[in-house]
Amino acid sequence: MEVASSGGGVVVPAVSTANIVLETLLGRVQKLAVIALAGMLVVVVLLSTAHLGTLIAQEIWKPPRWLIPVQGLLDIFGYFLLVLIGVELLETLKAYVRKDVIHVRVVLEVALIAMARKVIIEEPNTVSSLTLLGIADLILALAIASYFERQAKREPAHGD
């Protein structure tokens, strides 16, 4: 094992060229995989948006025209939120490609949107009360996490 001195008497292991090459290669493969995922997600979001448009058109043209029944509205809102989740995931991937960081706020927003969708599409009469309590607990936990994440952004770093 090679050893390099940092000048202050501290001995640190030297980084081998093979490690640098491997790290660079893995970074490029990871970036390429994220870009491929983003491309596939773009296709899915576009197709889902088109499908949402046809779903809305079908609900509007069903008799009685221009009046969407409650179940149709629930289907539309559920699908709309599903497309919105895809858009938020695209935002997460875009931020990752730009800064190589996943933003906690965006992930929390996606989770909250997913839980809102679950609440909208779920029939309360067909779900056990324990499941509904679990969904409520998850929403509360996500809301608390989101609150603390926003508060952490506002507080200046100690020592500034």
FIZA-519771 format. One record per residue (C-alpha): residue in one letter; y, z, x. Coordinates in steps of 0.1 Angstrom, whole numbers, padded with zeros to 4 digits, always signed. Last residue first. Example, Ala and Ser with C-alpha at 12.3 -4.5 7.8 and 13.67 -1.06 7.14 Angstrom:
BEGIN
S-0011+0071+0137;A-0045+0078+0123;
END
This chain:
BEGIN
D+0328+0107-0221;G+0304+0135-0210;H+0283+0134-0241;A+0281+0100-0257;P+0304+0094-0286;E+0290+0100-0321;R+0293+0071-0345;K+0261+0053-0335;A+0240+0085-0338;Q+0254+0090-0374;R+0241+0055-0384;E+0206+0063-0371;F+0207+0097-0387;Y+0215+0081-0421;S+0189+0054-0417;A+0162+0080-0408;I+0172+0101-0439;A+0170+0070-0461;L+0137+0060-0447;A+0123+0095-0453;L+0136+0095-0488;I+0121+0061-0495;L+0088+0072-0481;D+0088+0103-0502;A+0096+0084-0534;I+0067+0060-0526;G+0044+0090-0521;L+0055+0106-0553;L+0048+0073-0571;T+0013+0073-0555;L+0007+0109-0566;S+0018+0100-0601;S-0009+0074-0604;V+0001+0038-0609;T-0005+0019-0641;N+0023+0033-0662;P+0048+0030-0635;E+0043-0008-0632;E+0053-0017-0597;I+0074-0048-0591;I+0107-0031-0588;V+0095+0000-0569;K+0076-0021-0544;R+0106-0044-0539;A+0128-0014-0532;M+0102-0002-0507;A+0103-0035-0489;I+0141-0035-0489;L+0140+0000-0474;A+0115-0011-0447;V+0136-0042-0439;E+0167-0020-0436;L+0149+0005-0413;V+0139-0024-0391;V+0174-0037-0390;R+0188-0003-0381;V+0163+0002-0354;H+0174-0029-0335;I+0146-0045-0315;V+0158-0052-0280;D+0153-0082-0257;K+0191-0090-0262;R+0192-0125-0276;V+0155-0130-0284;Y+0151-0096-0299;A+0183-0100-0320;K+0170-0133-0334;L+0136-0117-0341;T+0153-0089-0361;E+0175-0113-0380;L+0144-0134-0388;L+0128-0103-0401;E+0158-0097-0423;V+0155-0133-0437;G+0118-0127-0444;I+0126-0094-0462;L+0152-0113-0483;V+0125-0137-0493;L+0103-0108-0505;L+0134-0093-0522;F+0138-0125-0542;Y+0101-0125-0551;G+0104-0091-0566;F+0136-0100-0583;I+0121-0131-0598;D+0089-0114-0610;L+0109-0085-0625;L+0132-0110-0642;G+0102-0128-0657;Q+0087-0095-0669;V+0121-0087-0686;P+0122-0121-0704;I+0145-0148-0691;L+0168-0163-0717;W+0182-0198-0708;R+0157-0215-0730;P+0137-0195-0756;P+0113-0211-0746;K+0106-0216-0710;W+0132-0236-0691;I+0150-0207-0675;E+0117-0191-0663;Q+0106-0224-0648;A+0139-0229-0630;I+0138-0194-0616;L+0103-0199-0603;T+0112-0233-0589;G+0141-0218-0570;L+0119-0190-0557;H+0094-0216-0545;A+0122-0233-0526;T+0132-0200-0510;S+0096-0193-0501;L+0093-0227-0484;L+0125-0221-0464;V+0114-0185-0455;V+0079-0196-0445;V+0093-0224-0423;V+0118-0201-0407;L+0090-0176-0401;M+0070-0202-0382;G+0099-0209-0360;A+0106-0172-0354;L+0070-0167-0345;A+0071-0195-0320;I+0103-0181-0305;V+0086-0147-0303;A+0056-0162-0286;L+0078-0181-0261;K+0097-0149-0252;Q+0064-0130-0247;V+0050-0158-0225;R+0082-0158-0205;G+0082-0120-0200;L+0045-0121-0191;L+0052-0148-0164;T+0081-0128-0150;E+0060-0096-0148;L+0031-0114-0132;V+0054-0130-0106;I+0071-0097-0098;N+0038-0079-0095;A+0024-0106-0072;T+0055-0104-0050;S+0047-0067-0044;V+0071-0040-0053;A+0075-0016-0024;P+0064+0020-0031;V+0093+0045-0028;V+0099+0069+0001;V+0130+0091-0002;G+0148+0098+0031;G+0181+0086+0018;G+0178+0051+0030;S+0156+0039+0001;S+0125+0037+0024;A+0099+0011+0016;V+0061+0016+0014;E+0034-0010+0014;M+0000+0000+0000;
END
